Amino acid sequence: MIIENTGLNGMTSDLAHLDESAGKLGFVRWQWEYYRATYDLKLEDRTNQEDYFLRINTRAVEGKLESPHAVLAVESVYIGRATFPHGMEYESPIPQPILNTANQRLQDLKALLA
């Protein structure tokens, strides 16, 4: 599920600041290559015993990711349910408490990057 109207799409930050800000909120930079990085936040729904991941896609607009001075732009934000053993499913409905937490973390990240 793509999360619209986060205010993050198009925001830019250097890699070091984005890593630090995202890390403060529990995001981890998992997938990355020279020009693209993905930040993931694991959200656990203890009621349903399901895990969800809030994912932020970024792309380098200046430099390469091997440099902390590279500038990244946020491209999209989405959330999905984790599937065994290591997949993501984006079509299932997301429980409202998980969405509320996700939206709060996104607003917190936006404030840190502003």
Secondary structure as the mmCIF struct_conf table of DSSP 4:
data_model
#
loop_
_struct_conf.conf_type_id
_struct_conf.id
_struct_conf.beg_label_comp_id
_struct_conf.beg_label_asym_id
_struct_conf.beg_label_seq_id
_struct_conf.end_label_comp_id
_struct_conf.end_label_asym_id
_struct_conf.end_label_seq_id
STRN STRN1 ILE A 2 ILE A 2
BEND BEND1 GLY A 7 GLY A 7
TURN_TY1_P TURN_TY1_P1 ASN A 9 GLY A 10
STRN STRN2 THR A 12 ASP A 14
HELX_RH_AL_P HELX_RH_AL_P1 LEU A 15 LYS A 24
TURN_TY1_P TURN_TY1_P2 LEU A 25 GLY A 26
STRN STRN3 VAL A 28 TRP A 32
BEND BEND2 TYR A 34 TYR A 35
STRN STRN4 ARG A 36 ASP A 45
TURN_TY1_P TURN_TY1_P3 ARG A 46 GLN A 49
STRN STRN5 GLU A 50 GLU A 62
BEND BEND3 GLY A 63 GLY A 63
TURN_TY1_P TURN_TY1_P4 LEU A 65 GLU A 66
BEND BEND4 SER A 67 SER A 67
TURN_TY1_P TURN_TY1_P5 PRO A 68 HIS A 69
STRN STRN6 VAL A 71 THR A 83
TURN_TY1_P TURN_TY1_P6 PHE A 84 HIS A 86
STRN STRN7 GLY A 87 GLU A 89
BEND BEND5 GLU A 91 SER A 92
HELX_LH_PP_P HELX_LH_PP_P1 PRO A 93 PRO A 95
HELX_RH_AL_P HELX_RH_AL_P2 GLN A 96 LEU A 113
#
